[in-house]
Amino acid sequence: MRLFPKKFPNDEDGQVLKMLYKQGVDFNKPQIVDFFIGIPDSESGNALSTALRNDGFSCELEQDEETKEWTLYCYVEMLLIHEEIVNVQRRLDELSEPFGGYTDGWGVMVD
């Protein structure tokens, strides 16, 4: 079966989706999408992690050994639909703001 080019919005999220599509990711089955949230410190990260878990997200807090920056990784199983990804990022921004956090992109593991 031949894959025909698919149209994606001309924004950063659309570019990531286009790249994933070209790499052969199956858009017809749910994927584990990792959303990254920059957070100022471990205390804020742990508090935000609890809030996000209460909202249905799975999260892990990590500190980069070199930069010492904190990142909260949130995992969601979902179809790769542009509008849905944008909506999740908006929701994460809303929940993160009171903790000094901000969404900092997303990704999908590719085999």
N, C-alpha and C positions, 0 to 999 in steps of 0.2 A: 504494500500500500504506500503510495507516495504522499508525503507531507507537503501541503501547499503553504506558502507563506501566510502567516496570520498577522493581522493588524493589531498594533499595540499603541496606547497613548504616547505622545511625544513628551514624556517627562522621565524623571529618574526611575520611578517604579516601572514604567513601561519599558525602559531600556533593560532593566534587570529581567523582566518577564520575557522580553525578546531573546535575550541571551540564554535563558533557561530553555526556551522553546527550541532554539537552534542546537542546544546540547542534547535534545531528545527527551527532556522531562515530560512525563505523561500528564497533560493538563486535565485529563478526564478522571483522574483519581486523586484523592486528597494527599497532600504532601505535608511533612512537618516543616513549618515555617518558623525560623528563628528571628525574633525581633530583638534589637539591641537598644538598651536604654542607658545613657550616660547618667551617672549619679555621683554626687559630691563626696560621699564617704560611706563607710560600712553601716553606720547607724541608720542613715537615710535609706540605704539599700535594703537592709533587713526589714525596716518598716514598710517600704514600698513593696517588697516581695510578699509580705503578709497581705497587704491590700490587694495586690494582683491575684494572689491565690484565691482570695475571697471572691474575686470577680471571674474565676474560672481559668486563669492562666497557670501554667507550670513555669517556675522560674529558678534560676541559679545565679548567685552573686559571685563575681570574681574580680580580683585586682590584678592588673597587669604588672608583672614583676619589674619591668623596665621603667614604665612611665608612672607607675603607682596609681593610675586612674582606675576608678571602679566602674564596672559594667554589669548591668542586670540583664541576663539572657532570658527571654520569655519564649516558650515554645507553644505553638498552636497547630493542630492538625486541621487543614482547610484546603479547599480548592484554590488554585492560583488564579483568582479573579481580581483584576486591577482594583475595582471599586471596593471589594471586601478588604484587600490589603490596606488601602488608604483609610478605610473606616477603622480597622484595628489600630493603625498608627495614631489616628486621632484620639481613639479611646485611651491608648497607652499614654499619650501626651497629657490628656485631661487628668488621668489618675496619677501621673508622675510629677506634674507641676508643683503640687503642695510639698513635695519632698525634694525639690530642686533638681528633678530629673528631666530628661528630654529624650525622645526617640532619636536613634542614631543609625537608622537603616534596618535592613532585614536580609535574609538569605535562606537558601535551601541547599541541603547537602545533595550533591550530584554524584551518582555512581561512576 
